[in-house]
Amino acid sequence: MVQKTIEAFGRIDILVNNAGVPMVCPAIELKEEDWDKALTTDLKAYFLCSQAIAKIMIPQRKGKIINITSMLGETVVPGRIAYTVSKAGADMLTKALAVEWAKYHINVNAIAPGYVMTEWIEDLIKKGVLKEDTLIRRTPLKRLPQVEDVSKAAVFLASNESDYITGEILRVDGGWVLYGGWDLL
């Protein structure tokens, strides 16, 4: 991936790590292979991609790394333990890399979205795992985030406008985490 990008563009300025394993399962029933799959996809892959890209960005003395995490890295909803733990790990990875690579002028930040209306969330709504009207009632801004809400945050973090921001977790959740509990789910 890195080599092909260098061949095509000559440099790498921005990396967006965006992966997640849709997994709803009570902790007591979670299989070890599912736990490993979540942590490999949502955390290990972020580290390995960041490490590979940093080897290009460090000599450039500039770069932006944006990790897409989740509001569930900061708060808990039952039945999402593997996802929650992996995204919390990605939040801490963001902070650790931000501190370590700041001297190379590499900004590392994360975006922690709420329940964005993607195919994954639409599928969970169809299956009855989530209830759209309840999610909307539970969100202080009274709407679910759209993909564009997250992409606008990513454009900002990738731009020169964010050059003095690093190690931050930007929540794009409509106030969900601030509101508190999960009792309406």
Secondary structure, 3 states (H helix, E strand, C coil): CHHHHHHHHCCCCEEEECCCCCCCECHHHCCHHHHHHHHHHHHHHHHHHHHHHHHHHHHHCCEEEEEECCHHHCCCCCCEHHHHHHHHHHHHHHHHHHHHHHHHCEEEEEEEECCCCCHHHHHHHHCCCCCHHHHHHHCCCCCCCCHHHHHHHHHHHHCHHHCCCCCCEEEECCCHHHHCCCCCC
